[in-house]
Amino acid sequence: MANGYIFLLLLVLLIPFSSAEIRTTTVKSDARSIIPFDEFGFTHKGILELNVSSISLSDPSPDLDLSQFGFFLSTLDAWVHVLHQLQDLDITCVLQSELVKLAYTFDRLHPPSNPSGVSNARSSSFSIRYNISDPGQYTLVFANCIPNLKVSMEVTSAMYNIDPQNPEKRIYLSAGSAVLPMVYFLLFLIYVGIGSLWVAVLFKKRLAVYHIHYFMLAVVILKALNLLAEAEDKSYIERTGTAHGWDVLFYIFSFLKGISLFTLIVLIGTGWSFLKPYLQDKEKKVLMIVIPLQVVANIAQVIIDESGPFASDWVTWKQIFLLVDVICCCAILFPIVWSIKNLREAARSDGKAAVNLMKLTLFRQYYVVVICYIYFTRVVVYALVTITSYRYLWTSVVAGELATLAFYVFTGLKFRPETRNPYFAVDEDEEEAAAEMMKMDDEFEL
């Protein structure tokens, strides 16, 4: 029993804030003591609508204590104190705690006896509307305090806030996510501007354009389309509680954007197109590893988003996604390191120290920026999610998107097409100075 409570605590810590669209979940013969559903940030005018049908228990005994089954809402802070109550044996079931907001217990399934004193049959469904007056980030949870007893039911939940300006308007986005549709749309416009500027650069310096530059344009376009789909996805969920198909477009563009971005970093790291027209075997192997792993990562992301923490294998898919993402982030660094080492060796053998020093400096900068980008978007952004108030969780999204935007701009500036290649405009004094620097320069280490 305690393991189940600890398991939920870990889930609450891992669940990222998200939209809580109207969701229907089927529970089949589930014996888990704790079944988490959705998380939502309520304002002081929050509402939970819960419709549960087809309720059946593996033990049909009429003497069964149905008060041991029920739905409740809990914040993370409250849940920590509930765990202490359970460990201290102050309570034997989480539904007994005054720290959680009890939405419904199954003992209410028994209707009052009729006037003749005959008990009515137990109902197999119920519908409730629960008002939340205390703002906070809550998780909807089902508790089963009888070990080994299996529960089956159909659960439809809807969590939303009432617009203070319009009491008739429902907002199905969490309090910390309500501004995201506007944020994503503004970012979409920014990327459209960047894409237009990049097209102008390619046209103006078309004599110095390589295949990699067209690929960079494709990455920017896919990122813009991904942001547009996400803005529409969040906008429809905010107004109606469902995505109306925009989630499918979001997953498609997210998949293409992820693969194209990792592929672009690998190709730039190898110097393909602008330094050499081919890929070595080991560089091809990196692509053969990264691309399939990105497919797996996107499949895992879809399952995580669509199933929610209710699914028994949700944590497994979360771990798969994190592991695959870490592997991909490490793999894309190898081509950059190989290019740096090759440039150092070339500087000692071909007599073009200045040219190779400039290239070496560029790749070193790119290596550092890629590491910073990975660290910020994978570590710092997650830290912001955990420490930021639920009302301002959108700031972590903005931080991650701004870091991505900065990375795109840096990549474009450093690897833009140049009609007059500065690598070939080197005089003898610069060559001698570069040769001395190469001799004095320590071996580059990871």
Number of C-alpha atoms within 10 A of each C-alpha: 16 10 10 14 20 15 16 18 16 12 16 21 10 14 16 14 21 18 26 22 25 19 17 13 16 15 18 13 14 18 19 19 24 22 22 23 19 24 25 30 28 27 22 14 16 25 20 20 16 19 16 18 16 14 18 17 16 13 12 8 8 9 7 12 12 17 17 18 21 20 20 20 23 21 19 15 10 16 22 15 14 24 17 12 17 17 12 10 10 12 15 15 20 25 25 14 18 10 18 18 18 18 20 20 17 19 15 14 17 14 12 12 11 9 7 6 8 9 12 11 12 13 15 15 16 16 14 13 13 16 14 18 12 11 15 20 22 22 20 20 21 22 21 26 22 17 10 13 15 18 18 17 19 17 20 16 21 19 28 27 25 18 14 12 7 8 10 8 14 19 20 31 29 28 25 23 24 21 17 21 22 14 17 24 19 15 20 22 14 14 21 17 13 20 19 15 12 19 16 12 16 20 12 14 15 14 11 16 19 17 11 19 22 13 16 22 18 17 22 22 20 21 24 25 20 22 25 23 26 26 23 22 22 29 25 21 23 26 15 17 22 20 19 12 12 20 20 15 17 20 18 16 22 21 21 18 21 19 21 21 19 19 20 20 20 23 22 22 22 26 20 19 16 17 11 9 10 12 14 9 8 12 19 16 11 18 20 11 14 24 17 14 19 23 16 16 24 22 15 21 19 16 16 21 14 12 15 21 22 20 19 14 13 18 19 12 19 19 12 16 21 15 14 20 19 13 15 21 18 13 17 26 19 18 23 23 19 15 19 24 16 13 21 20 12 15 21 14 10 9 13 18 27 26 19 25 22 15 19 20 13 14 22 17 12 22 22 11 16 19 13 14 18 16 13 17 19 16 11 15 19 16 13 18 18 15 9 14 14 21 18 16 24 22 19 19 20 16 16 19 18 14 18 16 18 14 17 17 12 14 17 16 10 12 15 19 21 15 12 10 9 10 13 10 10 13 9 9 10 14 18 15 12 20 20 13 14 18 12 9 10 8 10 10 6 5
